Structure formats: structure tokens, C-alpha cells
């Protein structure tokens, strides 16, 4: 038989899981390029952006394709279609939105 106190404790979220999620988000937000992309997605009502390589330097485009987008996609913050060059909000995007609102250019 479990006491009421034990059942309440078992239903509480694991603070270690919350800290790991925050650590992952802050790691993703370390780079300006990723922050700017996430803020742009947050500000766009459709929740998606079409990327244009002509508006970027070659090195910035390569870094976006091979570093920044894969890291964001790995955390499920964005979905990326390389054929159409469309980036859209990922499954976990709303989990980071409150942090984005505090950043310069955020929606707050």
C-alpha cells in the first residue's frame, strides 16, 4: 500500500529530466545562427521559412546545412526539407518558445 505522500512524489516531474532539457536547449542556443533562425521561425506566423543560399556567404550556408540545422533537427526543434529548403517548427519547438521570447528580436 502506498501512502498519499509517496504517490504525489512519484507523480512529480523528475527535476533531473528538466535540467537535462534546459541544458540541451542552452547548448543549441549557444550559436547566434541557431538563435536567429529559431527567433525568425517564432516570429513567422506560418511557422516555416524558405532558406535562400544567395543571401548568405558560402561558409555560412555550409555551416547551416552541416552543423546548425542538424543540431536543431536532432533536438526536434525544427524540421528541414533539403529539397525545398523549407525549415519549419519541430515537434519540441513550443518547449523552447518561452526562452526565445526573452532574446533580442523575440516576440515578447
One Martini backbone bead per residue (centre of mass of N, CA, C, O) as a GRO file, in nm:
protein
  108
    1UNK     BB    1   0.095   0.038   0.025
    2UNK     BB    2   0.048   0.367  -0.063
    3UNK     BB    3   0.101   0.670   0.005
    4UNK     BB    4   0.017   0.984  -0.066
    5UNK     BB    5   0.307   1.095  -0.071
    6UNK     BB    6   0.426   0.892  -0.274
    7UNK     BB    7   0.234   0.950  -0.515
    8UNK     BB    8   0.315   1.246  -0.543
    9UNK     BB    9   0.617   1.203  -0.589
   10UNK     BB   10   0.581   1.020  -0.848
   11UNK     BB   11   0.429   1.261  -1.018
   12UNK     BB   12   0.662   1.420  -1.025
   13UNK     BB   13   0.886   1.572  -1.187
   14UNK     BB   14   1.199   1.530  -1.305
   15UNK     BB   15   1.455   1.749  -1.248
   16UNK     BB   16   1.671   1.615  -1.430
   17UNK     BB   17   1.512   1.634  -1.694
   18UNK     BB   18   1.480   1.940  -1.697
   19UNK     BB   19   1.785   2.006  -1.697
   20UNK     BB   20   1.857   1.858  -1.957
   21UNK     BB   21   1.676   2.023  -2.141
   22UNK     BB   22   1.807   2.295  -2.081
   23UNK     BB   23   2.091   2.220  -2.168
   24UNK     BB   24   2.017   2.163  -2.461
   25UNK     BB   25   1.905   2.442  -2.528
   26UNK     BB   26   2.163   2.607  -2.454
   27UNK     BB   27   2.341   2.469  -2.659
   28UNK     BB   28   2.180   2.558  -2.909
   29UNK     BB   29   2.196   2.880  -2.820
   30UNK     BB   30   2.503   2.953  -2.854
   31UNK     BB   31   2.437   3.018  -3.149
   32UNK     BB   32   2.338   3.273  -3.344
   33UNK     BB   33   2.222   3.122  -3.590
   34UNK     BB   34   2.013   2.959  -3.425
   35UNK     BB   35   1.866   3.186  -3.286
   36UNK     BB   36   1.774   3.338  -3.542
   37UNK     BB   37   1.609   3.107  -3.662
   38UNK     BB   38   1.413   3.063  -3.422
   39UNK     BB   39   1.302   3.352  -3.413
   40UNK     BB   40   1.195   3.357  -3.702
   41UNK     BB   41   0.995   3.124  -3.659
   42UNK     BB   42   0.836   3.262  -3.430
   43UNK     BB   43   0.751   3.523  -3.603
   44UNK     BB   44   0.627   3.331  -3.802
   45UNK     BB   45   0.305   3.243  -3.858
   46UNK     BB   46   0.361   2.969  -4.027
   47UNK     BB   47   0.637   2.824  -3.915
   48UNK     BB   48   0.808   2.904  -4.181
   49UNK     BB   49   1.105   2.874  -4.398
   50UNK     BB   50   1.284   3.000  -4.677
   51UNK     BB   51   1.586   2.932  -4.794
   52UNK     BB   52   1.868   3.152  -4.905
   53UNK     BB   53   2.185   3.125  -5.033
   54UNK     BB   54   2.220   3.420  -5.163
   55UNK     BB   55   2.208   3.558  -4.856
   56UNK     BB   56   2.481   3.396  -4.821
   57UNK     BB   57   2.752   3.272  -4.740
   58UNK     BB   58   2.915   2.993  -4.798
   59UNK     BB   59   2.997   2.925  -4.502
   60UNK     BB   60   2.715   2.969  -4.379
   61UNK     BB   61   2.565   2.755  -4.546
   62UNK     BB   62   2.735   2.511  -4.461
   63UNK     BB   63   2.686   2.539  -4.155
   64UNK     BB   64   2.383   2.509  -4.168
   65UNK     BB   65   2.372   2.222  -4.308
   66UNK     BB   66   2.613   2.070  -4.112
   67UNK     BB   67   2.521   2.195  -3.814
   68UNK     BB   68   2.262   2.357  -3.731
   69UNK     BB   69   2.026   2.189  -3.842
   70UNK     BB   70   2.100   1.913  -3.716
   71UNK     BB   71   2.083   2.011  -3.421
   72UNK     BB   72   1.786   2.105  -3.431
   73UNK     BB   73   1.671   1.832  -3.530
   74UNK     BB   74   1.770   1.652  -3.297
   75UNK     BB   75   1.580   1.833  -3.091
   76UNK     BB   76   1.303   1.895  -3.247
   77UNK     BB   77   1.283   2.214  -3.343
   78UNK     BB   78   1.315   2.113  -3.643
   79UNK     BB   79   1.223   2.097  -3.987
   80UNK     BB   80   1.398   1.965  -4.283
   81UNK     BB   81   1.402   2.043  -4.640
   82UNK     BB   82   1.636   2.016  -4.881
   83UNK     BB   83   1.475   2.044  -5.149
   84UNK     BB   84   1.298   2.312  -5.054
   85UNK     BB   85   1.429   2.479  -4.811
   86UNK     BB   86   1.247   2.407  -4.559
   87UNK     BB   87   1.166   2.547  -4.243
   88UNK     BB   88   1.022   2.410  -3.941
   89UNK     BB   89   0.858   2.351  -3.681
   90UNK     BB   90   0.894   2.141  -3.431
   91UNK     BB   91   0.778   1.936  -3.184
   92UNK     BB   92   0.966   2.117  -2.954
   93UNK     BB   93   0.937   2.428  -2.992
   94UNK     BB   94   0.748   2.517  -2.751
   95UNK     BB   95   0.968   2.456  -2.525
   96UNK     BB   96   1.149   2.726  -2.629
   97UNK     BB   97   0.979   2.987  -2.657
   98UNK     BB   98   1.025   3.132  -2.378
   99UNK     BB   99   1.323   3.193  -2.449
  100UNK     BB  100   1.291   3.351  -2.716
  101UNK     BB  101   1.129   3.593  -2.587
  102UNK     BB  102   1.407   3.699  -2.437
  103UNK     BB  103   1.531   3.766  -2.694
  104UNK     BB  104   1.653   3.936  -2.929
  105UNK     BB  105   1.367   3.961  -3.139
  106UNK     BB  106   1.153   3.867  -2.989
  107UNK     BB  107   0.795   3.843  -2.906
  108UNK     BB  108   0.781   4.011  -2.621
   0.00000   0.00000   0.00000
